[in-house]
Amino acid sequence: MKGPIIRVLVVDDYKPWRRIVRLALQMHARLQVVSEASDGLEAVELAKQLQPDLMLLDLGLPTMNGIEVARAITKLCPDLKILFLSENRSRDLAIEALRTGALGYVVKSDAARELLPAVEAVLQGRQFVSASLEGNEFSDFKDVQTDNPHVRNKVVTFIPPPQAETTLPRGNGVAAAADLQFALQEVAAQFQKESGKEVKVIYGSSGNFFQRLQNGAPFDMFFSANLDYPKKLQTAGLTEPGSYYEYAKGKIVVWVPKDSALDLSSGLRVLLNPLIKKIAIANPRHAPYGQAAVAAMQTEGIYDRVKAKCVLGENISQAASFVLSGAADVGIVALSLALSPNMKDKGRYAEIPAADYPPIEQACVILKSSKNKETAKQFLWFVKTAAIAETLRRYGFDVQAAER
């Protein structure tokens, strides 16, 4: 990579990720990070002030999401080239991102091998899309309509994944609600130890997974944060008969960082404190925990007074990361995350009364399209054991008596 210095603006709400990206870019003297932004509005302001050459942009941001930022930037700074870095593997979302005028879309889990080739392609005016995007085919992206004058011949650059790494989730793949991120890691590790079989898990919003599964996404199992999505898949004939299982009931809490001065003794009413500028919740449009958060605030009669302060994460894990990173002052998050190794020593929480919101009953299913039904059935059997019920209880879930 030769030529003049390229000034880069890194935009992501998660500070450790920004640090990783900065270190990766430092490998090339030509790439100079001029600033970082942790929310959408800040990104737009810094872009106007600094006029960088390249923006590395996350999708899930407070105040303005990445797509909104990209649309604003292409109007305000038409010479600025944009490369999305996102955890989301949705082909449709990537197409929507490119339609803003952005030149590339890299999945974060692929960034170790794809980030620098993507940057080089984008700087040359070529589109770049991660090879591991769900359902990715060249024809899906080559005709994406954009007015961006930097796009040359609408070329899509692919870096094939190494042969040893099958694109997730082709083998023993589980789509799981983000509240299970730490609990299910333990469960999968225990299963591998006892069976010798690896279960790969991708975490995200139940609603987003539901849409992808309806469109044929190649997962073996789906662990939802509600009952509705698995039941709808079952009704549509997309699940293995007899595989529907209600595995747990989740809870929500108000969570603040350890050094916060906020008094949680009043529960949700602490959100009325004028010192609070931003409240993190999961997006209620597709995340059951976000729906529970809104319902609880409505029950307390405070939602209309605080909804303007709410910043929405793509899933409950991202909402929690907003508070952890300081992008929000307080969050309504899953108890399972508040008790996780990543959060339990970094903050305080107050449990929200269960009567304030509809039960967060959670179910799983095996997909009829699974290529690994026997392993999926073994894993489902394992989830039903008393040992796994106890693991889930340690993360704050209510679990019915184990079947065995």
N, C-alpha and C positions, 0 to 999 in steps of 0.2 A: 504494500500500500504506500505509494509515493505521491508527492504533490504538496500543495500548501497545507497549512494547519487547518483542521476541521474543528470548529467550535461546537461542542455538544451540550445539550440540556437534557438531563436525566429526570424523568417524572414518574414517581412511584410513591405510594403512601407508606411503603414498608422500608424503613431506613436500612436494615441489614442488606436488603436486595439492592438498594442504590449503591451501597458500598461494594458489593460483589461486581456490579456492572462497572463501576469506576475502576476497580482493580483490573478487570478484563480489558478495558479500553486503554489503560496505561501501558499495556504490552506494545502499543504502537505509538511512537512519538508524535505521529501526525494527528492523533485524536486527543483533543484537549477538552475535558469537562469544565465548562465555565460556570455552571451552577446546577443546583438540584431543586426540585419542587415536590411537595408532598400532597398537594391537592390541585384540582382543576383550575380554579381561579388564579392561584399563584403561578401556575404554569403559563397561562395566557399573559399575565402581567410581565413575567420574566422574559417571555419570548418577545414581547413588544419592546422591552427595555434593552435587552442584550442582543437581539437579532442574531441568534446562533445559526449555524448551517444545518444542524441535524438535531431532531428531538427523538429521544427514546421514550415511548409513552405507554403507560399501563392503561388498562381498560377501567378497572374498578377504582375510582378516585372519589374522595369527598368533594362536595360543592358542585363540581361538574364531572361527569364521567368522561372517559377517554375519547369516546366518539364525539361528544359535544365539544371537547377541547380541540380535536382535530378539525372539526367543521369551522370553528372560530379562527383557528390558526391559518387555515388555507385562505381565508379572506383577509386577515390582518397582516400576515407575513407570507405572501405567496411564494417566496423563494426558499422558505424553510422546508426541508425534507423531513418526513415523519416515518418512523419505524415503530410499530406496535410491539410491545413485549407483554404477553399475557399468559396466565395459567389456563385460560379457556381454550379448548381444542375444537370448538364448534366451527364447522365450515361456514355456516350461514353468518355467524358473527364476524368471521374473518372477511367475508365478502362485504358485509356492511361497513367494516372498518376501512377497507380499501376504497369503498365508494366515497369516503370523505375526502379523498385526494391523497391519503397516505400511500407510501410506496411499498411497505412491507409489513409482514405479520409473522412474528416468531413466538412459538410456544416456549414458556420459561424453562420447562424441563429439558428442552432441546438447545437451550442457549449456549451451553458449554461448547457444542460443536458448530452451532449455526449463527451465533451472534456476529462474529467478525465477517464471515462471508456475506451475511445479510447487509451489514453496514456498507461493505464494499459495493455490493450490487445496487443498493439504494443511492449511494453517492454517484454511481454511474448512470442513474436515471432508470434502472431496471427494477421491476417488481420482484419481491422475494416472499415466498410463503413456505412455512415449515412443512416438511414432508409428512409429519405425523398427524396433521390435522385430520379429524374424523371425515372419512369418505373422500379424502383429497384426490382429485384428478386434475390434470392440467387444464382440461376443458372447463372446469368449474370456475377458474380464475382468469383465463386469458381474455375473456370478453367483458370483464368488469368495467362498467362505464365510469369514467372519471374525467374531470376537466383539468386535472393536474398537468401543467405543461412539461413537468420533468419526466413523465412516463414516456419511455422510448419503446415503441413497437409492442407495448403490453407484454413483455417477456416475463415469465415466471421462472425464477431460479429455484431449483430443488437441490438439497443436499441429502441423499438417501441415508437413512439410519444404518448403523453397522449391522451386519447380518446376525450378530449375537443378541441384538436387542430388538425383539419383535415389537412392533408398534403397539403400545397399550391401547385397549386392553384385549388383545387377541387371545391370550392364553390365561385361563383362570381369572378373568377380569371381573372385578366388582365395582359397580358404581354406587357410591355411598354418600349419604347426607353429611355435610361438613361437621355436624355436631359429634360425629363418630370418629373424627380424625385420630384421636389418641387412643380411645377405647378399642377401636377395631384394629389398630396397629398391634396392640397386645394380643388380641384374639387371633389375628392372622399369624403372628409369630408363634403362638402356642400351637396352632394347627400345624404349621410347618414342622415344628419340633416333634410332634407326635406322629404325623403322617408322612413327613418327608416331601410334601407337596407345597409349592409356593402359591399363594393367592395374592395377585396384584390388585391394589385398590386405588381408585381415583376418587377424590372427594370434591364435592361441589353442592350446588343448589339442587334440591329434590325436583323442583319445577323444571329447571333446565335439563336435568337428566331425563325427566318424563318426556319432554318434547323430543329429545334425541332418540329415546327408545321407541317412541311411536314411529320415528323415521328409520328404524332399523339399525341403530347403533349396535355394534357387535360386543355387547357385554354378556357375561354369563349370569350375573345376579344383580339385583337392585335392592339396596337398603335405603328406604325412604324415611323422611322425618315426619311422614303422616301415613294415614291408611288410604286416603283417597287415590293417590297416584297408583299404588300397586293394584288396588281394586279395579281401576279403570283399565289398566293393562290386562288384568285377568279377564274382564268383560270383553275386551277386544280380541281375546284369544291369543295373546302374545306371551303368556306365561305357561310354565310347565304345570300340568294339573296336580293339585295337592301340595304345591310348594309354598303357597301363601302362609306366612307366619308372622304374628304380631309379637315382636321380640322385646319391646320396651316402651316405656313412657318417659318422655323428657320433661325437663323443668327449665324455667328461665330465671335469671337473677339480674339485679342491677350491679354493675362492676365498675370500680374506679381503680386507678393506679395507687400503689402503696403510699406515695407522697401526696395524694390528693387531700385537700382540706375539707372536702364534702362530707357531711354527716349522713350516713346511710340509715340511721335509726328511723327515719320517716318513710323508708321504702321508696316507692315510685315518686312520691311527692317531692323528693329531693330534686327532681328534674325541673321544678319551678324556680330553683335558685337562680337569680340573675347572673351569677358568675359563670354559669354554664353557657357556652357558646355553641357547642356541637354535641349531639347525642347520636351514637352509632347504633343502628339496628340493621338486621338483614332486610333485603328488599321484600316487602310483603306481597309483591306481585307474584313471586314464584318460590319464596322461601317460607316454609311453615313456621319457623321460629320468628320471622319478621311479622307474620300474621298474628302470632301469639303476643308479640310485643305491642303491636297496635291495639289489639283487643284489651290487653291489660291497662294500657294508658287510657283507653276509652272508659273502661270500668271505673277507673279512678277519677274520671272527669277532667283529665288534664291534656288529652291528646290535641285538641284544637289550640291549646295555648302553647304547646311545645313543638308541634309538627314542623314548623319552619326551621327548627334547629336540627332536625333529624338528617343524618347523612347515611346513605344506604350502601351496605356491602353487597356484593354479588351473592354471598352466602353468609352464614352465621360466623364462620371462621374469619372471613375478611372483616366483618363488622367488629369482631374482637380485636383484630390486628389494628384497626383504626385507633382504638383506645390504647393499646399497648405502645403504639408508635407516637402517641401524643397528638394524632390528627383529630381526635375527639376527646372531650373531657370526661365522658361517661358513656357506658354502653349497656344495652339490654342484650345479654348473651346467654348461651346455653350453660347450664350448671356443669355439664360434662367438660366444657372448655375451661370454666373457672377452676375446676379441680385438676386440670391437666398439668403436667410438668412444666409446660410453657408459661402458665399463668398463675399457678397456685401461690407462688412466693413473690409475685410481682404486684399484687393488688388485694383489694378487699371486696366483698360482695354481700348483698342482702337478698335472700330468696324472696321472690314475688309469690304471694299466696296463690295456690292452684285455682282457687275459686275465681280469680280475676281474669282467667283466660280459658278457652276451650282446651280440653286435654290434648297434649302433644303425643298422641298414640302413634307408634311407629311400626311399620311392617316391612317385610322383605319378600322377594319372590325370586324364583329361578326363571330365566327367560327361555322361551321355547326354542329360540334361535341359537342357544348356547352350543358351542362345539365341545364343551367340557362338562357335560351333564353329570357324569359320575362323580367328578371332583366337586362340583357344585352341590350335589346331594350330600356328599360326605361333609362338606363345610357347613351346610344347613343343619345337619344332624349334630355337628360339633357345637354350633351356636345354641342349640337347645339344651345343652348339658348344664348341670348344676355349677360346674366350675366357671363356665362363661357367664352364667347369670350373676355369679358373685363378682366377676370382673366388671360387668356393666354396672352393678350396684355401687362399686367403688368410685365410679365416675358420676354418681348421682342419679342414675336412671332407676325408675321403678320397674321391676321385672316380676312377671308372674312366676309361680312355682315352676321350676325346671321340669321338663318332661322325663328326664332320666338323670 
